[in-house]
């Protein structure tokens, strides 16, 4: 499974190198998004679903690019 450019950018900005850490950080970020940030909200929701359905090994491989 590959990450999109946008997902890779979110992983760099919010991640700590682990799948669980990235999920936690994205959930916190998502909770403070404003109404006018719908595109980021939708992208984050999709990425969270993708991360939750990955294993840690799959995440490490995807994060390598």
C-alpha positions as CSV (number, residue, x, y, z in Angstrom):
1,X,0.0,0.0,0.0
2,X,1.4,3.4,-1.0
3,X,0.9,6.8,0.5
4,X,-0.3,9.7,-1.6
5,X,1.8,12.9,-1.7
6,X,-0.7,14.5,0.6
7,X,-0.7,11.6,3.0
8,X,3.1,11.6,3.0
9,X,3.1,15.3,3.8
10,X,0.7,14.8,6.7
11,X,3.0,11.9,8.0
12,X,6.0,14.2,7.9
13,X,4.2,17.1,9.6
14,X,2.4,15.2,12.3
15,X,4.1,11.8,12.6
16,X,6.6,10.6,15.2
17,X,7.7,7.7,13.0
18,X,5.1,5.2,14.2
19,X,1.7,4.4,12.9
20,X,0.0,4.7,16.3
21,X,1.7,8.0,17.0
22,X,0.6,9.4,13.6
23,X,-3.0,8.2,14.2
24,X,-3.0,10.0,17.6
25,X,-1.6,13.2,16.2
26,X,-3.9,13.3,13.3
27,X,-7.0,12.7,15.5
28,X,-5.9,15.6,17.7
29,X,-5.4,17.8,14.6
30,X,-8.7,16.7,13.1
31,X,-10.6,17.7,16.3
32,X,-9.5,21.4,16.0
33,X,-10.1,21.9,12.3
34,X,-12.5,24.7,11.5
35,X,-15.6,24.5,9.3
36,X,-13.8,26.1,6.3
37,X,-11.1,23.4,6.3
38,X,-13.4,20.7,4.8
39,X,-10.8,19.5,2.3
40,X,-8.2,18.9,5.0
41,X,-10.9,17.3,7.2
42,X,-11.8,14.8,4.4
43,X,-8.3,14.1,3.5
44,X,-7.4,13.4,7.2
45,X,-10.4,11.2,7.7
46,X,-9.5,9.1,4.7
47,X,-5.9,8.8,5.8
48,X,-6.9,7.8,9.3
49,X,-9.1,5.0,7.9
50,X,-6.1,3.9,5.7
51,X,-3.8,3.9,8.7
52,X,-6.2,2.0,10.9
53,X,-6.5,-0.7,8.3
54,X,-2.7,-1.1,8.0
55,X,-0.3,-3.1,10.1
56,X,2.8,-1.4,11.5
57,X,4.9,-3.3,9.0
58,X,2.8,-2.1,6.1
59,X,3.0,1.5,7.4
60,X,6.9,1.3,7.7
61,X,7.0,0.1,4.0
62,X,4.6,2.7,2.8
63,X,6.4,5.5,4.7
64,X,9.7,4.5,2.9
65,X,8.1,5.5,-0.4
